Structures are given as C-alpha cells and as structure tokens.
C-alpha cells in the first residue's frame, strides 16, 4: 500500500502548530484585529547573506531576541538582537559544516542541541556527523555521537527537563543503514536509545512533542533513496507514529481503519488545540 508522504509532512507541520503555545497565535477570534493595523508591515530579509540554505531554527521564550539557525553548508548562526546581526558560533569548533536541526532548551537557553546533515534531498546535499551540544550558549561544543545518522531532521527537548532529548534521524541518504529512526537520551546526550525503528530503508522525517503533555509524541518515517540523478521516495515504511509514554512504545497510525481508507489524502489538516 502506498502512502502520500507529502500529506504526512503537511499533517506534521499542522500538528506542530497545534502544540505551539497559544500566545503565539493571533488574537482571539471574538476580537478580530483591524487589517489596517498590518498595512505598514512588510517582509524583509534579515540575513545573513552568506548563511546558505537553512532547514532548522530555534529560540527560547525566555530570551525574546535570541535565535539560532542551522545552515546546511554554513554551520550554526546566532543573533541576540532579533536578527539585526548574526554571527557564526560553530566555526572551528565542530567537524561538520552542515546543520539541519536546532533545539534550544526552554528551561535553560544556554543549552542547545544541534544535528548534522540535511533532509531535503535535492541533487547536491551535505551529510552531517551526528549531534552536538553546548551548555554555554555556543561558546563551546561537545560531540554526542550518532555519527552514522548523517541526516538529522529534527531534535526535540523536553519542555521542563533539558536532559531528556529526542532525535529524529533520516539516516544515510544514498543507501541503507541501521542508525536511523528516533533516538532518546535521558542524560543530556551521554547515552542514546533507539526507541523507534522501522527498517534500514526508512528514517524519521519529523518529530513533534506536546509541550503540555511531553509523554505524547508524533513521528513520521520516510522510505527514501537518493542518487545524484534521481530520488525514490515513498513505500510501505512511510508512516505516521504516536507515543503516549515518552517514546517507550509507539502506535502505527497508518494501520488505523480511517488511515487505510483515506490513503492519507484526508490527513492534511490542523488538529485543534
């Protein structure tokens, strides 16, 4: 049975919005904002011009003007003034230039986890070498392993315990490998446990944690294979998963009757908060 991976991806994005704190959304619908309020606003590029493609960005509610983004060929960048100025924080400190996932701990913004590689599998991609962590806001970095994942799609940190961290790894883009799926650490990245694994042909493409109930996680897996001239994507191992016990066990949501009947075409919606 084939599953529409694009629909799974849209569903995961919508799911992330559903789990985002309600304060980031617009005013309550009972008090709509006059559209003229936004008339003077316009989008602008806040740089940096040489950062390169980016798939991961993160900040902290505790520091409104501090953000990081990972460039797929330019390392990790940081701003402390809301994007007016950016500076690199991994140059010469780590052995990979490709950063595809970034996660800042809510309870301690100095704790940042980053994952190497890129999972938007275009013709020219750069692999990473695992997970890194800083505890001083990017001054120093420590390699935490998972080197053979090569392409990490997402990192999620527990909202109240920065030592509990989850890594979604797509794995080798150009071939089969075992180091892929969802990994969990409960000691700040010193040790890792593979908690979700489908096959050596499919890795984890996205991961969401419910901030209001961190035992609830959703993950998607993607069966994909890349060559320089072609990409094969989709297959029986492309699925959506749910855990209600912090990753100990997972339920395959694609095996539910509604999922089989809709063939994922009706899953592209946002869940209510």
C-alpha positions in Angstrom: 0.0 0.0 0.0 1.3 3.4 -0.9 1.1 6.5 1.3 1.3 10.1 0.3 4.4 11.4 2.1 3.6 15.0 1.2 0.3 14.7 3.1 2.1 13.2 6.1 4.5 16.1 6.0 1.7 18.7 5.9 0.0 16.9 8.8 3.2 17.0 10.9 3.6 20.8 10.3 -0.1 21.4 11.3 0.4 19.2 14.3 3.4 21.3 15.4 1.2 24.4 15.2 -1.4 22.7 17.3 1.2 22.0 20.0 2.6 25.6 19.9 1.8 27.8 22.8 -1.5 29.6 22.1 0.1 33.0 22.9 1.9 33.0 19.6 -1.3 32.8 17.6 -3.4 35.8 16.6 -5.9 37.4 19.0 -9.0 35.5 19.9 -11.5 35.3 17.1 -14.0 37.2 19.2 -11.8 40.3 19.0 -10.5 40.4 15.4 -7.7 42.8 14.5 -8.4 45.6 12.1 -6.4 44.7 8.9 -5.2 48.3 8.6 -3.1 47.6 11.6 -0.8 45.5 9.4 -0.8 47.8 6.4 2.6 49.3 7.1 4.3 45.9 7.7 6.3 44.1 5.1 8.6 41.1 5.0 12.4 41.8 4.8 15.4 39.6 4.7 17.3 39.7 8.0 20.3 37.7 6.6 23.0 36.7 6.9 23.7 36.8 3.1 26.3 34.0 3.3 24.4 31.6 5.6 23.3 29.2 2.9 20.2 27.0 2.8 18.5 26.5 6.2 16.2 23.8 7.5 16.3 24.4 11.3 15.8 27.4 13.5 15.0 27.8 17.2 14.7 30.2 20.1 13.6 30.4 23.7 10.6 32.1 25.3 13.0 33.4 28.0 15.1 35.4 25.5 12.8 37.1 23.0 15.6 38.4 20.8 17.9 35.4 20.8 17.7 32.8 18.0 19.8 30.2 16.2 19.6 28.8 12.7 21.4 26.0 11.1 22.8 26.3 7.6 23.1 23.2 5.5 26.6 24.3 4.4 27.5 27.1 6.8 27.3 25.8 10.3 25.2 27.4 13.1 24.4 31.1 13.4 23.2 33.1 16.3 21.5 36.5 16.9 21.0 38.3 20.2 19.2 41.4 18.8 16.2 39.9 17.0 18.1 39.3 13.7 19.7 42.7 13.1 23.1 41.0 13.3 24.1 37.3 13.0 27.4 35.6 13.9 28.6 32.0 13.5 29.1 30.0 16.6 30.4 26.7 15.4 33.2 27.7 13.0 36.4 25.9 14.0 34.6 24.2 16.9 32.9 21.2 15.3 33.8 18.9 12.4 30.7 19.4 10.3 29.5 22.4 8.3 26.0 21.0 7.7 23.5 21.7 10.5 19.9 20.7 9.7 18.3 20.6 13.2 18.4 23.0 16.1 16.7 22.8 19.5 17.1 25.2 22.5 16.1 24.1 26.0 13.2 26.1 27.3 14.3 25.9 30.9 17.9 26.9 30.1 18.5 28.8 26.8 22.2 28.2 27.2 21.6 24.6 26.4 21.4 24.0 22.7 21.4 20.7 20.7 22.2 20.6 17.0 22.0 17.8 14.5 24.1 17.4 11.3 23.0 16.9 7.7 20.1 17.9 5.6 16.9 16.0 4.8 15.6 18.0 1.8 17.1 15.6 -0.6 18.0 17.6 -3.6 20.7 16.6 -6.1 23.5 18.1 -4.1 23.4 17.6 -0.3 25.8 17.7 2.6 25.9 15.0 5.2 26.5 15.6 8.9 28.3 13.7 11.7 25.7 13.4 14.5 24.7 15.5 17.4 26.5 18.3 19.2 25.6 20.2 22.4 26.5 23.4 24.1 25.8 24.5 27.7 27.2 28.0 27.4 25.2 29.5 24.5 27.5 28.4 21.8 30.9 29.2 23.2 32.0 25.6 23.4 30.6 22.4 21.9 30.7 18.7 22.7 30.0 15.8 20.2 27.3 13.5 21.5 27.6 10.7 18.9 25.1 9.3 16.4 27.7 10.0 13.7 26.3 7.5 11.2 22.8 9.1 11.1 24.3 11.5 8.6 21.0 13.4 8.1 19.1 14.5 11.2 15.7 16.0 10.5 14.6 17.2 14.0 15.6 17.5 17.6 13.1 18.0 20.4 14.0 18.8 24.0 11.6 18.0 26.9 10.0 21.3 28.0 10.9 21.0 31.7 14.0 18.7 31.7 16.8 19.6 29.3 18.5 16.3 29.8 15.6 14.5 28.0 16.1 14.9 24.3 14.8 13.2 21.2 16.5 13.0 17.8 14.7 12.1 14.5 17.3 10.8 12.1 16.6 10.1 8.4 19.8 8.2 8.0 22.1 7.7 5.0 20.6 9.5 2.0 22.4 7.3 -0.5 22.0 3.9 0.9 20.6 1.6 3.6 21.8 1.8 7.2 20.7 0.9 10.7 21.4 4.2 12.6 18.2 5.9 11.7 14.7 6.4 13.3 14.0 8.1 16.6 16.6 8.2 19.4 16.1 9.2 23.0 18.5 10.3 25.7 17.7 10.9 29.4 21.1 12.0 30.5 21.8 15.0 28.3 23.1 13.1 25.3 25.7 11.0 27.0 23.8 7.8 26.1 21.3 7.1 23.3 18.5 4.6 22.9 16.8 3.8 19.6 13.1 4.0 20.5 11.5 3.9 17.0 12.9 2.0 14.1 11.1 0.7 11.1 13.7 -0.6 8.7 17.2 0.1 7.2 15.4 1.7 4.3 13.3 4.3 6.2 14.3 7.0 8.7 12.5 9.6 10.8 11.5 12.6 8.8 9.8 14.7 11.5 9.1 14.7 15.2 6.7 16.6 17.4 6.5 16.7 21.3 3.4 18.0 23.1 4.6 20.8 25.4 1.5 20.4 27.6 2.0 16.7 27.9 5.6 15.7 27.0 4.8 12.0 27.1 2.9 12.5 23.8 5.0 12.5 20.7 4.2 12.1 17.0 6.8 11.0 14.4 6.8 10.4 10.7 9.0 7.9 8.9 10.0 8.2 5.3 11.2 5.4 3.0 13.5 7.2 0.6 16.7 6.7 -1.5 18.7 9.3 -3.3 21.0 9.2 -6.2 22.7 12.2 -7.9 20.3 11.9 -10.9 17.1 10.6 -9.2 15.2 10.2 -5.9 12.9 7.3 -4.9 10.5 8.3 -2.2 7.6 6.6 -0.5 6.8 3.0 0.2 5.3 0.8 2.9 7.7 2.1 5.6 6.5 5.7 5.2 4.2 6.0 8.2 2.9 8.2 11.0 3.5 7.2 14.6 2.3 8.2 18.0 3.7 7.6 21.5 1.9 8.3 24.8 4.6 7.1 27.1 7.6 9.3 26.2 8.7 7.1 23.4 8.7 3.7 25.2 6.1 2.3 22.8 4.6 3.6 19.5 1.4 3.1 17.7 1.3 2.9 13.9 -1.4 5.4 12.9 -1.3 4.3 9.3 -2.8 1.0 10.3 -5.9 2.6 11.7 -9.0 2.0 9.5 -9.6 5.6 8.7 -5.9 6.0 7.5 -6.2 3.0 5.2 -9.5 4.2 3.8 -8.2 7.7 3.1 -4.8 6.7 1.9 -3.5 9.8 3.7 -5.3 12.2 1.3 -7.6 13.4 4.1 -4.9 13.8 6.8 -3.8 17.3 5.7 -5.5 19.2 8.5 -4.5 21.0 11.7 -5.6 19.5 15.0 -7.5 21.8 17.4 -5.6 22.8 20.5 
